[in-house]
Amino acid sequence: MLDEGLNRHFPKAKRQRCLVHVGRNLMNKVRVKDRKAVISDFKQVHRAANREAAELKLNEFANNWHQTYPKLIKDLLKMPNLLTFMDFPPAIRRSLYSTNLIENFNKHLKRTTHHKEQFTTEDSLDRFLVSQFNVYNEKSLKRIHRGFKGLQDTLEASFI
């Protein structure tokens, strides 16, 4: 349902499943004695140099752990949007395979709304949230996230 709505309104948008959360979910479903080995193997997927290597690492991961955790591997391989970040330049992949930026903003909203004990109307909450969005956007306009600066310099150099 969410995918249908996103496709309808943003047909060219690419979606990426958060690999940090996928890894955490894997850890919750494997034996404690296997956790280090499983997460170490899974990290090789997003550390791969390109999409083909990442797919190869994912298949190796599946082959290594299929006997021990067949349902887990089956569910993992059915997950959409695991390797979308590989379609982008290596400099920014680290920012894309995780939802840290979004979670940071959500934490900021939770922290700021928590200080206000109540909102008199729904409109007052909306106005407050919009003001927080504006403050965050102003702060973010001056900041270039890790990896994007080098990409920006490369693009500018190619147009000169």
HUNOR-V7828 format. One record per residue. N is the residue number from 1. RES is the residue in one letter. PHI is phi in whole degrees, -180 to 180 (* if undefined). Layout:
BEGIN
n->N res->RES phi->PHI
n->N res->RES phi->PHI
END
This chain:
BEGIN
n->1 res->M phi->*
n->2 res->L phi->-64
n->3 res->D phi->-60
n->4 res->E phi->-63
n->5 res->G phi->-65
n->6 res->L phi->-64
n->7 res->N phi->-64
n->8 res->R phi->-67
n->9 res->H phi->-90
n->10 res->F phi->-133
n->11 res->P phi->-63
n->12 res->K phi->-96
n->13 res->A phi->-70
n->14 res->K phi->-105
n->15 res->R phi->-114
n->16 res->Q phi->-130
n->17 res->R phi->-76
n->18 res->C phi->-70
n->19 res->L phi->-72
n->20 res->V phi->-65
n->21 res->H phi->-70
n->22 res->V phi->-61
n->23 res->G phi->-61
n->24 res->R phi->-64
n->25 res->N phi->-65
n->26 res->L phi->-61
n->27 res->M phi->-61
n->28 res->N phi->-73
n->29 res->K phi->-111
n->30 res->V phi->-117
n->31 res->R phi->-65
n->32 res->V phi->-57
n->33 res->K phi->-67
n->34 res->D phi->-97
n->35 res->R phi->-57
n->36 res->K phi->-61
n->37 res->A phi->-67
n->38 res->V phi->-65
n->39 res->I phi->-67
n->40 res->S phi->-62
n->41 res->D phi->-66
n->42 res->F phi->-68
n->43 res->K phi->-63
n->44 res->Q phi->-64
n->45 res->V phi->-64
n->46 res->H phi->-84
n->47 res->R phi->-94
n->48 res->A phi->-65
n->49 res->A phi->-75
n->50 res->N phi->-151
n->51 res->R phi->-62
n->52 res->E phi->-63
n->53 res->A phi->-66
n->54 res->A phi->-66
n->55 res->E phi->-64
n->56 res->L phi->-63
n->57 res->K phi->-65
n->58 res->L phi->-64
n->59 res->N phi->-66
n->60 res->E phi->-62
n->61 res->F phi->-58
n->62 res->A phi->-62
n->63 res->N phi->-66
n->64 res->N phi->-66
n->65 res->W phi->-111
n->66 res->H phi->-63
n->67 res->Q phi->-65
n->68 res->T phi->-81
n->69 res->Y phi->-133
n->70 res->P phi->-63
n->71 res->K phi->-67
n->72 res->L phi->-60
n->73 res->I phi->-68
n->74 res->K phi->-60
n->75 res->D phi->-65
n->76 res->L phi->-63
n->77 res->L phi->-70
n->78 res->K phi->-84
n->79 res->M phi->-66
n->80 res->P phi->-81
n->81 res->N phi->62
n->82 res->L phi->-79
n->83 res->L phi->-119
n->84 res->T phi->-59
n->85 res->F phi->-60
n->86 res->M phi->-72
n->87 res->D phi->-80
n->88 res->F phi->-110
n->89 res->P phi->-60
n->90 res->P phi->-56
n->91 res->A phi->-63
n->92 res->I phi->-110
n->93 res->R phi->-59
n->94 res->R phi->-60
n->95 res->S phi->-77
n->96 res->L phi->-93
n->97 res->Y phi->-81
n->98 res->S phi->-126
n->99 res->T phi->-102
n->100 res->N phi->-57
n->101 res->L phi->-62
n->102 res->I phi->-67
n->103 res->E phi->-64
n->104 res->N phi->-62
n->105 res->F phi->-65
n->106 res->N phi->-62
n->107 res->K phi->-64
n->108 res->H phi->-60
n->109 res->L phi->-62
n->110 res->K phi->-63
n->111 res->R phi->-63
n->112 res->T phi->-73
n->113 res->T phi->-75
n->114 res->H phi->-66
n->115 res->H phi->-68
n->116 res->K phi->-91
n->117 res->E phi->-68
n->118 res->Q phi->-153
n->119 res->F phi->-115
n->120 res->T phi->-67
n->121 res->T phi->-138
n->122 res->E phi->-67
n->123 res->D phi->-63
n->124 res->S phi->-66
n->125 res->L phi->-64
n->126 res->D phi->-60
n->127 res->R phi->-63
n->128 res->F phi->-63
n->129 res->L phi->-64
n->130 res->V phi->-63
n->131 res->S phi->-64
n->132 res->Q phi->-67
n->133 res->F phi->-60
n->134 res->N phi->-64
n->135 res->V phi->-62
n->136 res->Y phi->-63
n->137 res->N phi->-64
n->138 res->E phi->-60
n->139 res->K phi->-65
n->140 res->S phi->-74
n->141 res->L phi->-62
n->142 res->K phi->-89
n->143 res->R phi->-115
n->144 res->I phi->-113
n->145 res->H phi->-68
n->146 res->R phi->-49
n->147 res->G phi->95
n->148 res->F phi->-75
n->149 res->K phi->-63
n->150 res->G phi->-62
n->151 res->L phi->-67
n->152 res->Q phi->-63
n->153 res->D phi->-62
n->154 res->T phi->-64
n->155 res->L phi->-65
n->156 res->E phi->-64
n->157 res->A phi->-65
n->158 res->S phi->-74
n->159 res->F phi->-93
n->160 res->I phi->-84
END
